[in-house]
Amino acid sequence: MSLDKVLKKIEELQDEMVNFTVEMIKIKAVNPAFGGEGEAKRAEFLEKKLKEICDEVKRYDTTDDKGILRPNLVGIIYGENRDRTLWIIGHMDTVPEGDLSLWEHDPYDPVVKDGKIYGRGTLDDGQAIVTSYFAAKAILDSGLRPKINIGLVYVADEEAGSKYGLHYLMDKGIFKKGDLVVIPDAGNEDGSFIEIAEKSAMWIKITTVGKQTHASMPETGINAHRVAMKYALLVDEFLHRKYDAKNELFSPPESTFEMTKKEANVGNINTIPGKDVFYFDFRVLPEYDLDEILEDMRKIADIVENVFGAKIEMDIVSKSKAAPPTPVDSEIVQKLIKALKELRGIEAKAGGIGGGTVAAAFRAVGIPAVVWMTADEVEHQPNEFCRIKNLVEDAKVFAYLSLT
């Protein structure tokens, strides 16, 4: 049977998959939004790899607001039916490594140990790139063609909103209704969870402006840091109390309102800061209105300003309303459920997450998309890793989707 032949070929390619991952992760691709140099060098590596197996390879470059090149790669393997495409989409960019003291190894010199590959971006989203690539390679190495086209898309800028990545590609006429879309960018440890819905998301920058003074004379200034802490806690308490609905489609089932990044204020201990900056990350159930939340935050800001005599500025870093969920009975969901049943003997469950992926862009234009991979939840963490077993087994699932 042709599928069995391909599955065996994928197993034979395991060492090549590991070497591919290690070689790719050595090429830093930290998103420029976080101070990195971007995806250009990694894209050069992947473009060469795609040209080894694809019938067509196109590159869609743009430049961001910092003047940095942001490349996007699209490779096509022709199917028996060229009118439709199974798109498998991974992203090239990563978040920074964070505190290096928390890493047991250099995050950009991957270590293979205990059935895992350690390094920044091995899981998020290197695993997607490797599994999709080797699923296609195994089919071709077996002398076969997929039922429909396989589209391998490796995009920029996913970690910072996808403005220069998937959103840039959406108006190029690449994707069509009737295509199948899988995005390996979230999952659980046994691969039984299929993501079909996402929450609305919003990042907000908060700047509090007071009056700087010496710490020994607080009465002569306005402590912007104290204002920020008071405001943050009031917003945190209010939003969790007002927007407390639960929707069991999602995990977690409630909206989340988190204080995250904090910028440095003064450089010495004995100065009261006159300016303080911090950020919120909100993941909100679709039934709630993001603009109403912003109005509530502004009302709280007005109260705090009056109490302290300070100023509070709110700037939206990013804001995205939840797209309609992918229907459970859609073709791609049902094919994936069948693949997991036949290949792994598991009953997959479809649901929603708080994290944002590029699936939302497809759902917004009426193209059903699923987010799926087999993954430990170590994205963005020190000592990030992907399991070698998952590279092999996920590639088998993508091959199944391509051949059935």
Beta strands, then each sheet from edge to edge (+ up, - down):
strand 1: 56-63
strand 2: 69-77
strand 3: 81-91
strand 4: 111-113
strand 5: 116-118
strand 6: 148-155
strand 7: 180-183
strand 8: 193-198
strand 9: 200-209
strand 10: 213-214
strand 11: 250-251
strand 12: 256-262
strand 13: 271-272
strand 14: 275-284
strand 15: 311-320
strand 16: 349-353
strand 17: 369-371
strand 18: 385-387
sheet 1: 1+ 2- 6+ 3+ 7+ 17+
sheet 2: 4+ 5- 18+
sheet 3: 8+ 16+ 11+
sheet 4: 12+ 14- 9+ 15-
sheet 5: 10+ 13-
end
